[in-house]
Amino acid sequence: MEPNPEPDYPINHHHDHHHSLSNMDIPINTITRPTTTDSPSSSTLSRYENQKRRDWNTFCQYLGSHRPPIPLAACTGMHVFDFLRYQDQFGKTKVHHQTCPFFGLPSPPGPCPCPLRQAWGSLDALLGRLRAAYEENGGDPGANPFGARGLRVYLKEVRDYQTKARGVSYEKKRKRPKQKGPSP
């Protein structure tokens, strides 16, 4: 039996697109992109800022790859969802299907044909960076598609499924109280 190419976690999506991110002709007036004259050189930006800029450029290219291209002002949570699905193919986390004999094992004893996916934490961090970049590039904070409720639900479903499939629990990290100086 061939493995199912779709993830086993719930996906409420109506169609799949095949996108090419090469040879883009993105209309300049539809998407705000950082320019070298408006932003500091990449060597002076933090690792987070550089990653956020790369993610933003990738998302803008993704919107531009649609025919016709999607202007940023018309971007919805569904476009963001499509982008997350597109990004999933570049993941490095083995996520076992429910029918895999290694489903639920944290350290499988051998290889299996299950797909590599984006870890839910990577998707969550990506959404956070894109949410910030959207507003920094002129997007309306009240209409930020990266904050759509459906995306939060999707991330929770991915996290829950990956927890079961990989046999790894994702405990919420507790913040440590700040130290008030040296103890007497």
HELIX and SHEET records of a PDB file:
HELIX    1   1 ARG A   47  SER A   65  1                                  19    
HELIX    2   2 LEU A   72  ALA A   74  5                                   3    
HELIX    3   3 GLY A   77  ASP A   88  1                                  12    
HELIX    4   4 TRP A  120  GLU A  136  1                                  17    
HELIX    5   5 PRO A  141  ALA A  143  5                                   3    
HELIX    6   6 PRO A  145  GLY A  147  5                                   3    
HELIX    7   7 ARG A  149  ARG A  166  1                                  18    
SHEET    1   A 2 THR A  93  LYS A  94  0                                        
SHEET    2   A 2 LEU A 116  ARG A 117 -1                                        
END                                                                             
